[in-house]
């Protein structure tokens, strides 16, 4: 908590400084005047970034009022960023055609007229080596609203940010010249581990254009984005464009695209449970536009480009990997083309990863993303090997992220001992959700206990049973320590309820705690993290074998005592595996028979699992989406899929509804887009 308080105080200082500098730039005739943006936009961007980070800190704070203030900060940042993008739209509208961009007077000339011109030699937010060279440009008429309306714009910005326009600091200031030394990058650097030629393909990906000027950093291999209703022509430009001859313009453009793009993507994926909150905030997301803006930001060799690259890799390897109903990749264009943003554009992401590793070869963040990319190709052992390297990051946060990713991959590959040890290591590296970590670690030993009993190894069974019980009983003492918006974490509530359920069954059945556990809690966790999507056929069969224990009367003599909700859990988990195997008809039939056919009221109260009913509706919709084969029946399948998923989205509150809701939101948006494209 003390770190959140310190972060909040530091961000408050940053906000205050950016706001003060913004007001000063609005009134100072010697301040930098861009041909694109209003005076002070560079400080407005910094203010927005501070507000976004403050929003994150506020939402993570365990105090409800701080969380509400966080959402208010989010709204302010959204308004500020939209104003910056509006300036870009006005700039584009002022040009008769894109060809006139090359004849426009460089804003570097205007920068050279003020006192800070001599210091502006490097890209703001850059990491060194990003020298911006003055150019000889033809004189052209500047935008009429850059200086004439400065006072009006200052007043409007002050109104948004709650600033007093009369409160001005008249101290003179000038930018200090800063230089950075960039470590030499090996020319043959291609990543940490090469597996099945993956690294070689990354290294062979075209990064630079033959027309790239020698004094600039080479751009990434992203083709221009065709203008749409949600984009404008500046998204066609790369860092070598005359428009961005001024490094401040490049910094503002890349930063605005980074922040606004991230906001649009995140808001588009808000689960239905939080839809009312978005209504209060007053804006909504736009995933395609947001993704395009993030790809645009990655072109720039500065902090904004690095963050955009990290966010995109996290989005595709994390959020896209978590969801099932996703837009089809655009097979009509080259996989490296900028239009290819839907689905999972493999080669384009490999090119991005290689470029980011080339820029920042000493960062282990890209190693984590590479491991995620390898895992998405169902090569879990290779991903674990990559994350098990001897090199350690000096940053504990990155080491914790790497260990968590390794733990998940061990879980998906049924490496129970490694999974248990890795999740217990997570408890030493971070303090977020120890209850969940101990629960999964204990669940791994439950599987080892059942295997030992099946092989008649009484000694090992006793040892594994004791270990599982010890770890699972640590769950309750660690639950509830962390809160989100003044509420317990959803997974903490889930695992504590599971413990209560098993203890009640043990007392009712007069059996040990370990024998009262029902359908594999380990496989249940695999489902909640969508691990089946990353499993090979062999690993899917291993999951089916683990689930078979529940109905084997020889191994599980208490199977006849299982209630309806346990049968529903078994059906949902099996159906998810059938879907991963491509047996959609069997999956839908099983869900309708074992879950949908029963009254939803039977799944409530008395420690029962109420998440299976809405999840079964979602799963049927996902199977229908995946059954598309290009025939005329696809329209019927998509319509029916939307009906099933809408039912799941309108369900009353249930356990882990936000987690399932993320899949539902993404699925509904995908279905809506498909219908629009196909005239349904």
N, C-alpha and C positions, 0 to 999 in steps of 0.2 A: 504494500500500500504506500510506503514512504516513497518508492520510486515513481508511482503515479502522481503523487503530490508534487514531487520535484519536477517531473516532466510537465505537469500542468502549469507550474510557476514559470518554468523556462519558456514555454509556449506563450504564456501571457505576456512576457517581456518581448518576445519576438513579434507578437501581434501589435503591441503598443509601438514598437520601433517602426514596423512596416507602415502602420497607419499614419504615424507622424511624418515619415519620409514621403508618403503618398500625398498628404496635404501640402507639404512644402513644394513638391514637384509640380503640383497643380497651379501654384501661385508664382513660382520662380520663372521669370522669363529666360533665364540662362539654363534651365533644365533641359535635358534631352527631349527633343520633339521628333517622334517617329512619323514616317509617312503612312504608317498603318494604324498605330495605336494612339490613344489619347495620352497626354502627358501623365506620367506617374504610373503607367500600366505595369511596369516592372515591379514596382512596390505593391501594387494591387495583387499581382500574382503571388508574391511572397506572403502577403496578408492572407490570401485564400488558402495557400498551403499550410500556414500556421493554423488557420481555422479548421481545416480538414483534420490535421493531427490532433487538435484540441477536441474535436468531435469524437475521435477514436478513444482518446484518453477518458473523456467524459462517459462514453458508453461502457467502457470497461470498468469504470468506477462502480463500486458496490452500492453507491448512494443513488437513489432514484432521481432526486433533483439534479444531480450532476449529469445523469444520463439524459434528462430532458434538455438541459442546457447544451449537451453535446449535439442533439438533433437541431437545436436552434442555430448552433455554429455551422452545422451542415447546410442549413438553408441559406445562411449568409454567404458561405463560400460558393454555393451554387449560383446565387445572384451575381456575385462578383465575377465569376468565371464566364457566365453567360454574357456579361457586359463586354468582356475582352473579346469574345468570339463575335459579338455583334459589331465591334469595330472592324474585324476582319471581313465580315459580310459587307459592310459599307464600303470598304476598300475595293472589294471585288466588283461591287455594283458600279463604282465610279469609273471603271475601265470599260471601254467599248469592246475589247476582246483581249484574250490572254496574250496576244502578241505584243501588246503595248507594255507588258511588264518589263521587258528588257530595256525600254527607253526611259523608264521612270527614274527620276533623280534618286540616287542612293541616299538612304537616311543616314549613312555614315558621314555624308557631307554636312548634314545638320548637326550631327554629333560633334564634328570638328569645330563648330563655332562656339562651343562652350568650354568652360575651364577643365572639364573632366575628359576631354577628348583624348589627350595623350595617354591616359591610363587605360583606355579601353582597347587592349590588344588581344585579349583572350576571351574565348566564349565564356560568359558568366555561367557558373555551375559546372564548368568543364574540369577535366582532370589533367590538363597540361597538353601541349602539342596541338592545341586547337587555335591556330593563329588566324585572325580575320584580317585580310589584306584590303586596304582601301582601293577603290576602283574609280576609274574615270567614267563618269556617267553623264548622260545628257541632261540638261536642265529641263524640268517639266513642272507643270503647275502642281502644287501640293494640294492635299485634300482640304477643302474649305473648313472642315470641322475640327481640325487638329489644334488650332490655336484660338480661333474666334469663339468657339463654344467652351473653352476651357473652364471658365467660371461656372457656367451652368452645370457642366459635368462634375466639377468639384463638389458642387452643392448636392448633386444627386448621389455621388459616392459617399459623402459625409452622412447623408440621410440613411443610406443603407447600413453603414458601419457604426452608426450612433456617435459620430464625431461632431464636435462643435467647429463649424467652419471659421469661427473667429479665433479659435485657439491655435495659434501658429508659432512655431519656433523659428526665429529669424536668424539663428546662427548660421554662418557660412560654412559650407562643407565641400569637400572634393573627394573623389574616389582615390584611394591609395592604390598604387600599382602593385599588383601581386603576381608572383610567378610560382609555378609548381614544377617539380622535377618528376618526370614520369619514368618509372623503371623500364629498362629495355625489355622488349617483348621478343622472345625467341621466334625466329621466322618459321621454325618447324613445329611450333606448339600446336597440338591437335587434341588436347584434352587429357584426361587422366588414364582412362582405360579404353582400349579398343576391343569391341566384342563383335564377332561375326561381320567385320567390315564396316560397322556403324561409324566408327571414328574416321575411317578412310573416306566414307561418303560425305561426312561433315567437312572434311578438309578439302574435298574436291568441289564443294559448293561454291559457285561464283559469288564473290563478295564485292569486287570492285568493278566499276565501269571503265572501259578503255578511255572515256572522255573525262575521267575524274581529274581535276587540277592537282598538281603535285603539292600545292601548299595547303591542301585540305585533307581531312581524314576521309578515307574511302567510305562511301555510303553502303548500307546493307542492301541485299539483292531484292528490294521490294519495288515492284512496278507501281507506276502512278495509279491512283484510285479514280475510277470514272466518276464524275460528279453525279450526285443523286439529289433528291429533295432534302436529304438530311446532311449532305456534305456541301462543300463549296470548293472553288478552284484552288484555294491555297493548299488543299490536301493533295494536289498534284505535284507540288513543289518539293524538292529535296534541298539539303543544306547548301548545295552548290548553286542554287538559283540566285539570280541577282536580287530577288526580293529580300533575301536574308543575308545580304552583304554586310549588314550591321549585326554584330553578334548579339546585341540586346533584342533585336527583333526575333532572331532565331531562338533566344532563350525564352522570350514571352510566348512565342508560337508553340514551341515544344512543351513548355510547362503547362500552358492552357489545355493542350490536347491530352497531356498525361492526366491531369486532375479531372477535367470534365469527362474524358473518356472513361476513367475509372468509376466516377460517380454514375454514369449512365449504365455501365455494365452491372454494377452492384445493385442499383435500384431496380433493374429489370429482372433480377433473380430473387427479389424479396419474397419469402413464402406468403401464402394467403393469410396466415395467422397475424402478419404484421401489415396487412393491406390498409387497415384503418390508420395506422401510424403514418403511412405515406400520404393519406388523404389530409392529415393534419399538417404535414410538412408542406404540401402543396405542389409537388412535382413527381414525375415518374421517370422510369428509365427507358432506354432505347439501346438494346444490345448491339445490333448491327452497326449503328453509328458510333457507339462507344468503342467497339473493337477497332473500327477503321481509324479512329482518332489515336488509339494507343499504338497501332502499327505506324502511324505517321510520326509519332513522337520517337519511336525507336531509331529513326533515321539520323538523329542528332547525337553528336559525340559529346554529351554532357550528362549531368546527373539525371536530367529528365529522361533522356534516352535510355539510360541504364535502368531506371525504375520502371519505365514502360516495358522494357524487355523482360524484367523479372515478373511483372504483373501478368503479361501475356503468357509466359511459360507456365506460371502458376495457374492461370485461368484454364488453359488447354489441358495441362497435365493433372490439374487438381479438380476444378469444378466441372469441366467437361467430362473428365474421367469418372466423376461421381454420378453424373446423370446418364439416362438411357435414351430418352427421346430427344434426339438432336438433329439439326438440319443436315441434309446430305451435303457432302463435299462437292464443290462445283467442278464436275469432271469435264466441263466444256472449255475450261481455261487451263493454262499451265499451272502446275501445282505451286510454282513460285510466284504466280501473278497476284497482284494486290486484291483482285476481286475474290480470291479464294480465302475467305475468312471463316466460312461455316464448317461444321463438322470438325475434323481434325486434319488440317493441312500439313501432313507429315514433313515433306521436304522443305517447306517454307519455315517450319519450326526448327528443323535441323540447321538450316542456314542462319536463323536468328541465334540459336544456341552457340554455333561456331563463332559467329561475329562477336557475341558478348564474351566468350572465353578468350578471343583474340584481344579484345580491348582490355579486359581485366583478368589476366591469367592467374593471379594469386588468390582470387576469391573462390571459396568453397560453395558459395550459393549456387554456382552453375553446375557443380558436381551433383548437388541434390536434384536439380532440375534434369540433369542428364539421367540420373537413376530413375526418376519418375517416367521419363520418356522411354527408357528401356523396359520398365515394368509395364507400361501401357502396351508394349508389344508382346506381353505374356512371357517375358524372360526374367522371372522373378529372381532366380539364383544369380544371374549376372548383375542385377540391380543390387542385391545384398552384397555381393563381392565388391562392387564399386564403393558402397557406403562403408565397407569394413576396412578401408585402407588405413595405413599407419599414420598418415598425416592428420593432424587435429587442428581445428580452427581455434585461434586465440579468443574468439568470441563465443561465449557460452551459449548464446541464443542460437547461433548457427549450428553448434554441436548438438543442441537439444533438438533442433529441427531435423538434422541428419539422423539422429538416433530414433526419433519418432517414425520417420519414413522407413528406416530399417526394420523397426518393430512391426509396422503394417505389412511389409513384404514378407516377413517371416510368418506372420499370421496367415496370409493368403497362400503361402506355400506349405502350410501344415508342418513347419519346423517348430514343434511345440516348445522344446527346451530353449531354443534361441529366442523365440517369441516372448516367453516368460522372462528371461534374463534381460532382454532389451527393454521391455516395458518397465521392469523394475529399475533399470538404469535411467529411464525417463524421469522417475521420481527424484533422482539426485540432480538432474539437470534443469528441471523447471518445477514450478509449484502450481501449475494450472489445475489439473484434474487427477490427483493421485488416486481418487476412488475408482475412476475408470481404468487407470493403469493396473491397479491391483486386481480389479475384476477380470480383465482380459488375461493377466498372468495366471490368476487362479483357474480360469476357465481352461487354459492350456493344460494345466495339471489334471483337470477333470478328464480330459481326453486321454491323457497318459494313464490315468487310473483305470479307465474303462478298457483300454488296450491291454493293460497288465492282467486284468480280470479275465478277459477273453482268452489270453494265452496261459491262464492258470498259474501265473506268477504271483503267488500270494505275498511274497516279501516286497516286490516292487509295487504291487497294488496298495499295500499298507503305507508304504513310503509316499507314493504319489497322492493317495487320499489324504494323508496328514498334511502334506504340503499345500494341496488345493484348499483344504479347510482353513489352514492358517492364513493364506493370502486372501481368501474371500472374506474372512472375518475382519481383515484390515480395512475393508471397503467402508464399513459403517463409520469407523472412527475418523476416516479421512473425507467423508462426504459432507457437503454443506459448507466447507471452508472457503470456497470461492463462490462469488455470486455475480450474476449478470443482470443489470438493471434492477438491483435489489432483490433478485429472485435466485433460487438455487439453479445450478446448471442442469439442463434437461437430462443429461446422462447420469448425473448424480442421483436424481430422483428415480430414474429407471432402475439403476443397479440396487439401490436400497430396497425398492419395492420387490425386486427379484429375490433378495435375501429373505425378506419377510415371508414371501410366498413359500420358499423352500423350507424355512423353519416351521411354518404352520403345517406343511405336508409331512415333515419328519415327525412332528408330534402326533398328527392324526394317524399316520400309517405305522407309527412305532418303529421307525427305522433311523439309521444314522443320517446326518445332514447330507453327506456326499451322495447317499443313495436316494435322497428325496429330490435331487435335481432332475429336471425333465429333459426336454429336447435340448440338444447340445447348445449351451450358451456361447460356446466358441464360434459355432457356425452362424449363430444369430448375430454376433459382432461382425463376422465376415460380410453378412448381408447389409448391415447398416453402413458399412464402409464401401459397399459395392465391389467387394473383392472378386466376385465371380467374373467380372469383366476383365480381370487381369490374369485369370487362371488358364492354364493349358487343359487339354482334355484329361490328362492324367490327374491333375489337381482337382478338376470337377468331379471325377470319379471318387477321389478321396473324400470329398465333401459328402457325396451321396452315401458312402460307406459309413461315415460318422453319423449321419442321420438315421441310417438303418438300425442303429442300436435301439432307438426308441420303440420299435415294433418287434424286436427280437425277444420273445418270451424267455428264451434260455439265458440271454445276457441281462435282460431287464425284467425280472419277475413281477415288477409292479406296473407293467405297461397297461394292464387292464384297468387300472385305477385312474389313468390320465383323463383329464377333463376336456371339454370342447375347445377351450382356448389353446391347450397344448397341441391338440390335433390340428388346429388352425395354424399355429406356428410352424409345425412340421410341413403342412401343405404349402405355405408361402415360401419357405426356404427351398423345398424341392422344386416348386414351380419356377423360382428364380434360376435354379441350376438348369432346368429343362430349357428355359429361355436362352440361357447362355450357350446351350448345346444346339440351339436351333429347332427344338421340338416344341413349337408354339402351340400346336393343337393340344398336346398332352398337358402343357402348362395351364392353358385356359380351362380345360376340362376339370383338372384337379382343383383349381381355385373355385370354380362354380359349385362343385360337389361338396367340398370340405369347408368352405367359408361362406360364399355368397348365399347359399341356400338356407342359411340359418339367420334367425332374427338377431339384429345387432345388439339388442338389449342383453342377450345371453353372454356377451363378452365383457360385461361391465361388473365392477365391484369385486370385493373379496380377493384382492391381489391379482385379478385376472389381467391378461395382456389384451388391451383394447385397441392396439395399433394394427392388428392383423386385418380387420375388416376394411378400413379405408385403403390399406396397402394392397389388399387383394384387388380392389377396384383399379388402382393405379397399374398393377401388374398386368391385368387383362388388357388395358389400354396400350401398355408398352408392347405386349405381344402382337396386338393388331397392327401397330405401327411397323414392327419389324417383319411382319408377314407380307409387306408390299412387294410386288414382283413386276411392277411396270404395266400391269394389265388394267382393264377398265374397272376391275373390282377394287382398285386402290382407293377410289373416291368413297366407296361404302366403308372400307376398312378405316379410313381416316375419320370419317364422320362418327362411326361407332366408337373409335378410340377416344375421340374428344368427349363423347357422352360419358364414358366410363371415368375419365380423368376429371371431368367437371364434377361428377358425383363425389370423387375423392377430395377435390378441392373445397367443396361446400360442406364437408363433414364437420360435426361439432368437435370441440376440443378433445384431443386424445394425446396419449403419451408419444413424445418425439414427433409431434405434428410439424414442428418447424423443419426438422431434418427431411421428413418425407415431403413436406411442402415445397422444399427447394426443387425436388425432382418434378413435382406437379407444376410449379410455375414455369420452369424451363420447358416442360413438355407441352403445356398449353400454348406458349408462345411459338414453339416450333410448329405445332399443328396449325395454328392460325396463319403462320407464314406460308406453309405448304398449300393451304386452301387458297390463299390469295394468289400465289404463283400459278396454280392450276385451275383457277376460275371456278372453284367449288363454292 
